[in-house]
Amino acid sequence: MLIKHAAQVPAFIANDGCLLRELLHPAHGDCQLEYSLALAEVAVGAATYRHRLAQTEVYFIVAGEGELHVDALSSRLVTGDTALIPAGAEQWIENCGSEVLRFLAIVAPPWSAADDQRT
């Protein structure tokens, strides 16, 4: 069994500008997975940079409220919502609420900085 506490996982600023904690990632050597799992945060009034991932990504909103943009489409997301973002799509998310926007990001195959390009 592997257990990680999010508060104890080092945070870094991802290429898209959000605060990211990689909870599960095979590159860390502690798990063998076909995906990665991260906890992302976007400050009140902030947005991530427009970017593209080479991989498919799933967002699950843990707290807050945001406007997700994927190519020409936009949708409001609130706590409990899930969104599937196709590989190669231009994407960004804005925090439209009054608290930090927190979401889980599942990326398959696992996320890598080299495959995360600003547009």
N, C-alpha and C positions, 0 to 999 in steps of 0.2 A: 504494500500500500504506500502511496505517495500522497502527502498532504502538504500544501503550501498555504501560508497566510498572506493574503494580498499586501497587507501593511509591511511585511518583511521582505517582499520582493522588490529589488531596486527598480526605481522608476527612471525613465529617460524620455526625452522629447523625440518623437518619431519624425520621419521625413514630412508627414502631413501636418506637423505642429501640435498634435495632441500629446498629453502626458500618457505614457504607456508602461504597463507592467506586464512582462511576459510570464504568465502563470505556468503554462505548460508549453515546452518547445523542445523537440528532439535534439536541437543543437546544443542544449545545455547538458546533455548526457545523462539526464535523470529519468528519461522516458523514451519509449519507442512509439511514436505516433505518426499518423499520416496527415496531421494537421497541427496547428498551433492555437493556443488559447491565450488571449491577453485581455486585461482590463484597461480600458481607455477612459480618459477624462478630458472634457472640454469646458473651460471656464465660462461663467455667465457672460453673455454678450460676445463671446468669441466664436470662431469657426475654424475648422481645419482648412488647410490649403487644398485647392483642387489637385487631385492626383489620380493615378491609375495603378492598380495592382495587377500583376500577371496572373494572380490566383483568384479563385472564387472566395468571397468573404461573406460571413453572416454576422449581423449585429443583433444583439439582444439588449434592449434598454433596461438597465438596472435601476437608474434614478434620473429624474429630470425629464426634459422635453427638448426635442430638437427637430430641425427641418433637414431631412436627408435629400440630397440631390444626386441622382444617378443619370448620367447623360442628360437628356432633355426633360426628364421626369423629376418631380419633387413630391415629398410626402412628409407630413407631420408625424413624428413618432413620440410616444409617451411610455412611461414605465410599463413593462410587460410586453411591448411590441418587439417583433422580430422582422428583420429585413434581409433579403438575399441580394447580394451585389455581384453581378456576373464578372468573371475575369475580363480585364481589359477595359471595363467601363470607367468613364471619368466620374469621380465621386468626391463629395465633401459633405460635411455636416455642420450645421450651425446650432449653437445653444440658444434656444428661444425662450427659455424658462428663467426662473428666479433662483435656481440652485445649480450646482455643478452637474453637468450632463455626464453620466457614467454608463458605459456600455461594455459588454463582453464582445470581443471580436474573435471569431473562429475563422481561420484561414487555411485553405487546403489547395495544394500542398502547403506546408508551413511557410509563414511569412518570412521574407528576407528583405533587408534594406535595399539590396540591389534590384529587387523586383517592384519597388515602391517608388514611382516616378511622379514628380510634380508636373502639372500641365499648365 
